[in-house]
C-alpha cells in the first residue's frame, strides 16, 4: 500500500475516532471548510460546505458512518420571497 493511502490515526480495525481524525486531516489538507457538531448522543457530525453543495457526515459510536448530501438545484437565486419559503418550512416551537 502506498504511504499516501495509509491512515495515520486509524487502527487496524478502523476505529471510529481514528477514522474521524483522518477524515478531518484530509479536509484540512484540501482546505475544505467544515464545522463539528454533536446533534445525537451517539455521533459526531462533520458539516461540510462546498460551492453548490453541503454534506453532513456523522461518525457513529458503533463505527458506522452516515452521509447526507445536499446539492444546489437552481444555482444562485435572488427572489426575496424565497426567504419566506424558508420560514414556512420550519415547524414553530
MMTF fields as JSON, N, C-alpha, C and O atoms, coordinates in Angstrom:
{
  "mmtfVersion": "1.0.0",
  "mmtfProducer": "UNKNOWN",
  "numBonds": 371,
  "numAtoms": 372,
  "numGroups": 93,
  "numChains": 1,
  "numModels": 1,
  "chainsPerModel": [1],
  "groupsPerChain": [93],
  "chainIdList": ["A"],
  "bondAtomList": [4, 2, 8, 6, 12, 10, 16, 14, 20, 18, 24, 22, 28, 26, 32, 30, 36, 34, 40, 38, 44, 42, 48, 46, 52, 50, 56, 54, 60, 58, 64, 62, 68, 66, 72, 70, 76, 74, 80, 78, 84, 82, 88, 86, 92, 90, 96, 94, 100, 98, 104, 102, 108, 106, 112, 110, 116, 114, 120, 118, 124, 122, 128, 126, 132, 130, 136, 134, 140, 138, 144, 142, 148, 146, 152, 150, 156, 154, 160, 158, 164, 162, 168, 166, 172, 170, 176, 174, 180, 178, 184, 182, 188, 186, 192, 190, 196, 194, 200, 198, 204, 202, 208, 206, 212, 210, 216, 214, 220, 218, 224, 222, 228, 226, 232, 230, 236, 234, 240, 238, 244, 242, 248, 246, 252, 250, 256, 254, 260, 258, 264, 262, 268, 266, 272, 270, 276, 274, 280, 278, 284, 282, 288, 286, 292, 290, 296, 294, 300, 298, 304, 302, 308, 306, 312, 310, 316, 314, 320, 318, 324, 322, 328, 326, 332, 330, 336, 334, 340, 338, 344, 342, 348, 346, 352, 350, 356, 354, 360, 358, 364, 362, 368, 366],
  "bondOrderList": [1, 1, 1, 1, 1, 1, 1, 1, 1, 1, 1, 1, 1, 1, 1, 1, 1, 1, 1, 1, 1, 1, 1, 1, 1, 1, 1, 1, 1, 1, 1, 1, 1, 1, 1, 1, 1, 1, 1, 1, 1, 1, 1, 1, 1, 1, 1, 1, 1, 1, 1, 1, 1, 1, 1, 1, 1, 1, 1, 1, 1, 1, 1, 1, 1, 1, 1, 1, 1, 1, 1, 1, 1, 1, 1, 1, 1, 1, 1, 1, 1, 1, 1, 1, 1, 1, 1, 1, 1, 1, 1, 1],
  "groupList": [{"groupName": "UNK", "atomNameList": ["N", "CA", "C", "O"], "elementList": ["N", "C", "C", "O"], "formalChargeList": [0, 0, 0, 0], "bondAtomList": [1, 0, 2, 1, 3, 2], "bondOrderList": [1, 1, 2], "singleLetterCode": "X", "chemCompType": "L-PEPTIDE LINKING"}],
  "groupTypeList": [0, 0, 0, 0, 0, 0, 0, 0, 0, 0, 0, 0, 0, 0, 0, 0, 0, 0, 0, 0, 0, 0, 0, 0, 0, 0, 0, 0, 0, 0, 0, 0, 0, 0, 0, 0, 0, 0, 0, 0, 0, 0, 0, 0, 0, 0, 0, 0, 0, 0, 0, 0, 0, 0, 0, 0, 0, 0, 0, 0, 0, 0, 0, 0, 0, 0, 0, 0, 0, 0, 0, 0, 0, 0, 0, 0, 0, 0, 0, 0, 0, 0, 0, 0, 0, 0, 0, 0, 0, 0, 0, 0, 0],
  "groupIdList": [1, 2, 3, 4, 5, 6, 7, 8, 9, 10, 11, 12, 13, 14, 15, 16, 17, 18, 19, 20, 21, 22, 23, 24, 25, 26, 27, 28, 29, 30, 31, 32, 33, 34, 35, 36, 37, 38, 39, 40, 41, 42, 43, 44, 45, 46, 47, 48, 49, 50, 51, 52, 53, 54, 55, 56, 57, 58, 59, 60, 61, 62, 63, 64, 65, 66, 67, 68, 69, 70, 71, 72, 73, 74, 75, 76, 77, 78, 79, 80, 81, 82, 83, 84, 85, 86, 87, 88, 89, 90, 91, 92, 93],
  "secStructList": [7, 7, 4, 4, 4, 1, 7, 1, 1, 7, 7, 6, 6, 7, 7, 2, 2, 2, 2, 2, 2, 2, 2, 2, 2, 2, 2, 2, 2, 6, 6, 7, 7, 3, 3, 3, 3, 7, 7, 1, 6, 6, 3, 3, 3, 3, 3, 3, 3, 3, 6, 6, 3, 3, 3, 3, 3, 3, 3, 3, 6, 6, 1, 7, 3, 3, 3, 3, 3, 3, 3, 7, 1, 1, 1, 7, 7, 7, 7, 6, 2, 2, 2, 2, 2, 2, 2, 2, 6, 1, 7, 7, 7],
  "xCoordList": [0.85, 0.0, 0.893, 1.889, 0.554, 1.329, 1.187, 0.133, 2.248, 2.215, 1.106, 0.511, 0.802, -0.235, -1.619, -2.504, -1.816, -3.121, -3.25, -4.309, -2.199, -2.218, -2.793, -2.331, -3.791, -4.375, -3.362, -2.701, -3.237, -2.275, -2.789, -2.063, -4.042, -4.597, -5.421, -5.551, -5.972, -6.837, -6.082, -4.93, -6.726, -6.094, -6.456, -7.19, -5.947, -6.153, -7.635, -8.041, -8.434, -9.865, -10.648, -11.872, -9.973, -10.671, -11.458, -12.622, -10.848, -11.519, -12.177, -11.645, -13.34, -14.14, -13.387, -13.396, -12.733, -12.037, -10.874, -10.658, -10.136, -9.046, -9.55, -8.941, -10.659, -11.245, -11.706, -11.538, -12.29, -12.712, -11.506, -11.542, -10.444, -9.251, -8.636, -8.233, -8.563, -8.023, -8.867, -8.325, -10.188, -11.083, -10.89, -10.801, -10.825, -10.626, -9.282, -9.193, -8.249, -6.944, -6.965, -6.309, -7.714, -7.855, -8.588, -8.199, -9.656, -10.368, -9.45, -9.421, -8.701, -7.76, -6.731, -6.426, -6.203, -5.207, -5.751, -5.009, -7.053, -7.693, -8.269, -8.882, -8.075, -8.573, -10.09, -10.612, -10.792, -12.251, -12.81, -12.379, -13.777, -14.402, -15.373, -16.157, -15.309, -16.233, -16.421, -15.623, -17.501, -17.737, -18.068, -18.534, -17.823, -18.159, -19.409, -19.598, -20.252, -21.457, -21.734, -21.208, -22.561, -22.963, -24.469, -24.978, -25.186, -26.635, -27.355, -28.553, -26.617, -27.181, -26.229, -25.027, -26.745, -25.882, -24.811, -23.873, -24.937, -24.007, -23.177, -22.703, -22.992, -22.246, -21.597, -21.943, -20.641, -20.049, -20.293, -19.982, -20.864, -21.175, -20.138, -19.727, -19.725, -18.883, -19.772, -20.245, -19.996, -20.838, -19.907, -19.143, -19.964, -19.025, -19.758, -20.804, -19.195, -19.776, -18.859, -17.686, -19.41, -18.701, -19.562, -20.776, -18.967, -19.803, -20.856, -20.517, -22.123, -23.209, -23.637, -24.562, -22.986, -23.403, -23.021, -22.173, -23.67, -23.389, -23.464, -24.328, -22.571, -22.522, -22.616, -22.048, -23.335, -23.349, -22.811, -23.407, -21.692, -21.051, -21.01, -20.364, -21.707, -21.752, -20.968, -21.224, -20.006, -19.22, -19.902, -19.927, -20.456, -21.28, -20.432, -19.373, -20.897, -20.191, -19.99, -19.017, -20.904, -20.79, -19.815, -19.648, -19.164, -18.195, -18.734, -17.963, -20.05, -20.625, -20.507, -20.237, -20.712, -20.676, -21.945, -22.24, -22.697, -23.901, -23.551, -22.941, -23.935, -23.611, -24.887, -25.656, -25.098, -26.198, -25.6, -24.742, -26.062, -25.563, -26.729, -27.818, -26.478, -27.476, -26.854, -25.816, -27.495, -26.968, -27.849, -29.062, -27.236, -27.97, -28.836, -28.382, -30.069, -30.976, -31.118, -31.494, -30.821, -31.076, -29.956, -30.134, -28.834, -27.78, -28.168, -28.94, -27.64, -27.916, -29.263, -29.549, -30.084, -31.38, -31.439, -30.809, -32.187, -32.248, -33.677, -33.916, -34.611, -36.008, -36.199, -36.116, -36.452, -36.586, -37.748, -37.77, -38.707, -39.823, -39.335, -40.009, -38.185, -37.633, -37.319, -37.381, -36.982, -36.724, -37.976, -37.897, -39.132, -40.39, -40.677, -41.231, -40.307, -40.484, -39.652, -40.083, -38.461, -37.625, -38.364, -38.424, -38.927, -39.622, -40.93, -41.369, -41.556, -42.789, -42.525, -43.415, -41.281, -40.925, -40.483, -40.311, -40.298, -39.817, -41.011, -41.944, -40.971, -42.022, -41.881, -40.782, -42.972, -42.874, -42.63, -43.104, -41.899, -41.562, -42.623, -42.506],
  "yCoordList": [-1.178, 0.0, 1.238, 1.276, 2.25, 3.469, 4.232, 4.197, 4.922, 5.685, 6.724, 6.957, 7.361, 8.396, 7.838, 8.588, 6.545, 5.939, 5.334, 4.817, 5.393, 4.793, 5.798, 6.936, 5.38, 6.235, 6.446, 5.498, 7.666, 7.973, 7.581, 6.972, 7.927, 7.675, 6.397, 5.84, 5.927, 4.754, 3.515, 3.315, 2.686, 1.441, 0.345, 0.584, -0.832, -1.934, -2.253, -2.714, -2.016, -2.292, -1.093, -1.165, -0.001, 1.19, 1.883, 2.227, 2.098, 2.728, 4.042, 4.807, 4.297, 5.464, 6.763, 7.623, 6.926, 8.178, 8.377, 9.489, 7.332, 7.421, 7.762, 8.564, 7.155, 7.451, 8.902, 9.561, 9.408, 10.805, 11.728, 12.67, 11.471, 12.31, 12.277, 13.315, 11.103, 11.006, 11.822, 12.518, 11.743, 12.48, 13.99, 14.725, 14.448, 15.877, 16.355, 17.449, 15.542, 15.918, 16.011, 16.876, 15.126, 15.208, 16.474, 17.135, 16.823, 18.068, 19.269, 20.171, 19.28, 20.374, 20.469, 21.562, 19.331, 19.312, 19.816, 20.368, 19.627, 20.085, 21.498, 22.02, 22.122, 23.468, 23.555, 24.512, 22.537, 22.489, 23.007, 22.58, 23.935, 24.482, 23.459, 22.845, 23.284, 22.385, 22.86, 23.63, 22.38, 22.582, 21.228, 20.319, 21.109, 19.884, 20.132, 21.212, 19.117, 19.216, 17.925, 16.866, 18.033, 16.869, 16.939, 17.479, 16.389, 16.508, 15.257, 15.288, 14.16, 12.902, 12.374, 12.627, 11.642, 11.211, 10.195, 9.958, 9.598, 8.538, 8.888, 7.992, 10.213, 10.564, 11.933, 12.76, 12.139, 13.448, 13.755, 12.945, 14.955, 15.32, 16.297, 17.233, 16.059, 16.985, 17.601, 16.908, 18.907, 19.634, 20.343, 21.221, 19.968, 20.435, 21.318, 20.94, 22.501, 23.437, 23.567, 23.919, 23.278, 23.425, 24.277, 24.348, 24.924, 25.685, 24.785, 23.805, 25.119, 24.367, 23.116, 22.434, 22.793, 21.601, 21.7, 22.499, 20.867, 20.738, 19.265, 18.544, 18.827, 17.431, 17.375, 18.218, 16.382, 16.058, 14.641, 13.692, 14.507, 13.204, 12.929, 13.656, 11.871, 11.54, 10.265, 9.215, 10.387, 9.247, 8.705, 9.358, 7.496, 6.9, 6.095, 5.579, 5.993, 5.251, 3.783, 3.164, 3.225, 1.806, 1.573, 0.439, 2.653, 2.523, 2.818, 2.922, 2.955, 3.256, 4.75, 5.55, 5.107, 6.5, 6.773, 6.088, 7.784, 8.219, 9.45, 10.384, 9.464, 10.579, 11.085, 10.316, 12.398, 13.047, 14.148, 14.903, 14.24, 15.255, 16.116, 15.618, 17.402, 18.353, 19.138, 19.778, 19.084, 19.749, 20.941, 20.91, 21.98, 23.141, 22.715, 21.976, 23.177, 22.787, 23.841, 23.521, 25.107, 26.158, 27.195, 28.254, 26.917, 27.923, 29.064, 28.875, 30.235, 31.408, 32.005, 32.206, 32.284, 32.905, 34.189, 34.28, 35.175, 36.444, 36.905, 38.098, 35.987, 36.319, 36.361, 35.318, 37.537, 37.632, 36.82, 36.537, 36.442, 35.61, 34.228, 33.549, 33.811, 32.516, 32.502, 31.445, 33.654, 33.707, 33.347, 32.685, 33.781, 33.421, 31.93, 31.315, 31.348, 29.907, 29.134, 28.089, 29.641, 29.003, 28.921, 27.859, 30.047, 30.07, 29.296, 28.793, 29.188, 28.411, 26.919, 26.177, 26.484, 25.074, 24.726, 23.549, 25.721, 25.483, 25.292, 26.095, 24.217, 23.978, 24.955, 25.112, 25.62, 26.514, 25.7, 24.572, 26.286, 25.603, 25.819, 25.315],
  "zCoordList": [0.0, 0.0, 0.0, 0.723, -0.797, -0.843, 0.459, 1.095, 0.857, 2.099, 2.11, 3.162, 0.981, 0.928, 1.244, 1.656, 1.059, 1.302, 2.698, 3.051, 3.481, 4.812, 5.806, 5.879, 6.562, 7.585, 8.701, 9.126, 9.172, 10.216, 11.591, 12.376, 11.887, 13.215, 13.316, 14.406, 12.222, 12.273, 12.712, 12.328, 13.513, 13.908, 12.907, 11.948, 13.136, 12.189, 12.007, 10.94, 13.024, 12.931, 12.409, 12.292, 12.096, 11.612, 12.702, 12.496, 13.865, 14.994, 14.614, 13.81, 15.201, 14.855, 15.06, 14.179, 16.204, 16.471, 15.5, 15.018, 15.214, 14.244, 12.854, 12.146, 12.464, 11.146, 11.08, 10.054, 12.174, 12.23, 12.086, 11.295, 12.836, 12.751, 11.361, 10.835, 10.767, 9.404, 8.431, 7.573, 8.56, 7.681, 7.859, 6.876, 9.113, 9.372, 8.815, 8.257, 8.966, 8.428, 6.907, 6.326, 6.263, 4.795, 4.389, 3.426, 5.12, 4.828, 5.016, 4.179, 6.116, 6.36, 5.233, 4.756, 4.817, 3.75, 2.429, 1.617, 2.208, 0.976, 1.132, 0.201, 2.312, 2.594, 2.433, 1.861, 2.947, 2.893, 4.219, 5.29, 4.139, 5.342, 5.93, 5.206, 7.259, 7.951, 9.374, 9.908, 9.976, 11.404, 12.01, 11.322, 13.299, 14.022, 14.858, 15.418, 14.929, 15.725, 16.467, 16.127, 17.475, 18.274, 18.425, 19.408, 17.446, 17.42, 17.905, 18.187, 17.999, 18.507, 19.567, 19.495, 20.553, 21.657, 21.255, 22.017, 20.082, 19.702, 18.468, 17.769, 18.189, 16.989, 17.086, 17.93, 16.188, 15.945, 14.474, 13.601, 14.202, 12.828, 12.292, 12.978, 11.048, 10.311, 9.242, 8.341, 9.346, 8.399, 7.429, 7.831, 6.152, 5.141, 4.141, 3.614, 3.886, 2.924, 1.716, 1.842, 0.551, -0.711, -1.637, -1.446, -2.631, -3.561, -4.209, -4.873, -4.017, -4.626, -3.895, -4.337, -2.779, -2.04, -0.576, -0.179, 0.205, 1.63, 1.98, 1.482, 2.823, 3.259, 4.771, 5.466, 5.284, 6.709, 6.833, 6.323, 7.507, 7.689, 9.186, 9.941, 9.612, 11.035, 11.305, 10.716, 12.211, 12.663, 13.912, 14.956, 13.788, 14.836, 15.82, 15.46, 17.046, 18.091, 17.724, 18.154, 16.934, 16.568, 15.41, 14.96, 14.922, 13.838, 12.456, 11.503, 12.327, 11.017, 10.726, 11.621, 9.477, 9.04, 8.252, 7.273, 8.688, 7.97, 7.155, 7.674, 5.865, 4.977, 4.323, 3.748, 4.421, 3.71, 2.851, 3.308, 1.582, 0.657, 0.185, -0.098, 0.109, -0.364, -1.511, -1.346, -2.67, -3.865, -4.226, -4.022, -4.758, -5.245, -6.428, -7.302, -6.453, -7.531, -8.613, -9.74, -8.285, -9.27, -9.329, -9.932, -8.728, -8.708, -7.784, -6.844, -8.048, -7.217, -7.616, -8.796, -6.598, -6.829, -6.008, -4.955, -6.478, -5.749, -5.468, -5.281, -5.437, -5.154, -3.637, -2.989, -3.053, -1.6, -1.037, 0.161, -1.869, -1.393, -0.96, -0.184, -1.448, -1.041, 0.448, 1.076, 1.025, 2.465, 3.249, 4.283, 2.757, 3.419, 3.277, 4.189, 2.148, 1.955, 2.971, 3.457, 3.295, 4.312, 5.638, 6.258, 6.074, 7.363, 7.329, 8.363, 6.181, 6.063, 6.274, 6.688, 5.983, 6.149, 7.569, 7.888, 8.417, 9.78, 10.698, 10.698, 11.482, 12.455, 13.618, 14.151, 14.027, 15.192, 16.46, 16.6, 17.352, 18.599, 19.637, 20.754]
}
